[in-house]
Amino acid sequence: MTTAIEDIESKVLYWDDLPVGASYVTPSRTITEADVGAFAGLTADFNSLHVDDVYARSTMFGQRVAHGLLVACVSVGLVTRSRVHQFMEKAQIAVLENKLQFPSPTFIGDTVTVRVEVLEQRETKKKERGILIIRRLTTKQTGEVVVDSTVAMLMHRKPE
């Protein structure tokens, strides 16, 4: 007899289990001053709009803007924390493509959440694999979309 924990640990979501239209929402996370500073240090992107308060107040934004790629990275982290992704991860082979758009700015103190939706399933030449096209819409507390990404993932199909 298996335990509930063993049942959970053995769960796998394959390409076949993720039909077009399937969706879920991640937990949320607030973008902090420390996030922006750490990302600037890690990437050496010290663009004034991100790190200079005085300069940023003089721009159309009126305040510092978090790096778009920082917010995209946080979005990926939120996705990987979700139970759905953790079950998908066991069947994921590779990320093939990631397209990013940043339609609105993210400011320090904004809280972001990601809505993930399966847009397309593609079969491949190899019957044991398939490609999923997933859209990740990252919104902040106002409902504005701050990152719009489309991801192509190569996945295992259910074993026959």
Buried (B, 14 or more C-beta within 10 A) or exposed (E): EEEEEEEEEEEEBBBEBBEEEBEBBBEEBEBEEEBBBEBBEEEEBEEEBBBBEEEBEEBEEEEBBBBBBBBBBBBBEBBEEBEBBBBBEEBBBEEEEBEBEBEBBBBBEBEBBBBBBBBEBEEEEEEBBBBBBBBBBBBBEEEEBBBBBBBBBBBBBEEE
